[in-house]
């Protein structure tokens, strides 16, 4: 099935993360990436490796409680892609 992650769109989630790991090396694609970018990379890998049929991450500010605003990080990990995959699963189950 799918995996949806919602992250607060804030300066801390968009800032570059310090790459420090004493036990394991940091993946090269994570070096210098923000938390949001890392989550986007993770979602892409989960879908590409077919661990999930769809994986999505969206960023939304605290003020979105009043207007529902959000940002998609890429089309592959966006809400539209996730909902389309979910609709496909629902249709398949309904057809059984």
C-alpha positions as CSV (number, residue, x, y, z in Angstrom):
1,X,0.0,0.0,0.0
2,X,1.2,3.6,0.5
3,X,3.0,5.8,2.9
4,X,2.2,9.5,3.5
5,X,4.3,11.8,5.6
6,X,3.4,15.3,6.6
7,X,6.2,17.6,7.8
8,X,6.0,21.1,9.2
9,X,7.2,23.6,6.6
10,X,9.5,25.6,8.8
11,X,13.0,27.0,8.6
12,X,14.4,24.1,10.6
13,X,13.0,21.5,8.2
14,X,14.3,23.3,5.1
15,X,17.8,24.0,6.6
16,X,20.9,22.0,5.7
17,X,21.4,19.1,8.2
18,X,24.9,18.6,9.6
19,X,26.3,15.3,8.4
20,X,27.6,13.6,11.5
21,X,27.5,9.9,12.1
22,X,30.0,8.1,14.3
23,X,28.9,4.5,13.5
24,X,27.7,4.5,9.8
25,X,28.6,6.6,6.8
26,X,26.1,9.1,5.5
27,X,24.6,8.3,2.1
28,X,26.0,10.6,-0.5
29,X,22.5,11.8,-1.6
30,X,21.9,12.9,2.0
31,X,25.0,15.1,2.4
32,X,24.0,18.7,2.7
33,X,20.3,17.9,2.3
34,X,17.6,19.3,4.5
35,X,15.2,17.1,6.5
36,X,12.5,17.7,3.8
37,X,14.9,16.8,1.0
38,X,15.9,13.6,2.9
39,X,12.3,12.6,3.4
40,X,11.7,13.2,-0.4
41,X,14.7,11.0,-1.2
42,X,13.4,8.3,1.2
43,X,9.9,8.3,-0.3
44,X,11.3,8.0,-3.9
45,X,13.5,5.0,-2.8
46,X,10.5,3.3,-1.1
47,X,8.4,3.6,-4.2
48,X,11.3,2.8,-6.6
49,X,12.2,-0.3,-4.7
50,X,8.5,-1.3,-4.5
51,X,8.5,-1.4,-0.8
52,X,5.4,0.7,-1.0
53,X,3.2,1.2,-4.1
54,X,3.3,5.0,-3.4
55,X,5.2,7.1,-0.9
56,X,4.4,10.8,-0.4
57,X,5.8,13.7,1.7
58,X,4.2,17.1,1.9
59,X,5.2,20.2,3.8
60,X,2.7,22.4,5.5
61,X,3.1,25.4,7.7
62,X,1.4,25.8,11.1
63,X,-0.8,28.5,9.6
64,X,-2.3,25.9,7.2
65,X,-4.8,25.0,10.0
66,X,-6.9,27.9,8.6
67,X,-6.4,27.5,4.8
68,X,-5.1,23.9,4.2
69,X,-2.0,25.1,2.3
70,X,0.8,22.6,1.6
71,X,3.8,22.1,-0.7
72,X,4.8,19.1,-2.7
73,X,8.5,18.4,-3.0
74,X,8.3,16.5,-6.3
75,X,5.6,15.1,-8.6
76,X,6.7,11.6,-7.8
77,X,6.2,12.1,-4.0
78,X,3.3,14.5,-4.3
79,X,-0.2,14.1,-3.0
80,X,-1.7,13.7,-6.5
81,X,0.5,10.6,-7.1
82,X,-0.4,9.2,-3.7
83,X,-4.1,9.7,-4.1
84,X,-4.0,8.2,-7.6
85,X,-2.3,5.1,-6.3
86,X,-4.8,4.8,-3.4
87,X,-7.7,5.1,-5.8
88,X,-6.2,2.3,-7.9
89,X,-6.1,0.1,-4.8
90,X,-9.7,0.9,-3.9
91,X,-10.9,0.2,-7.4
92,X,-9.0,-3.2,-7.4
93,X,-10.6,-4.2,-4.1
94,X,-14.0,-3.1,-5.2
95,X,-13.7,-5.2,-8.3
96,X,-13.1,-8.4,-6.3
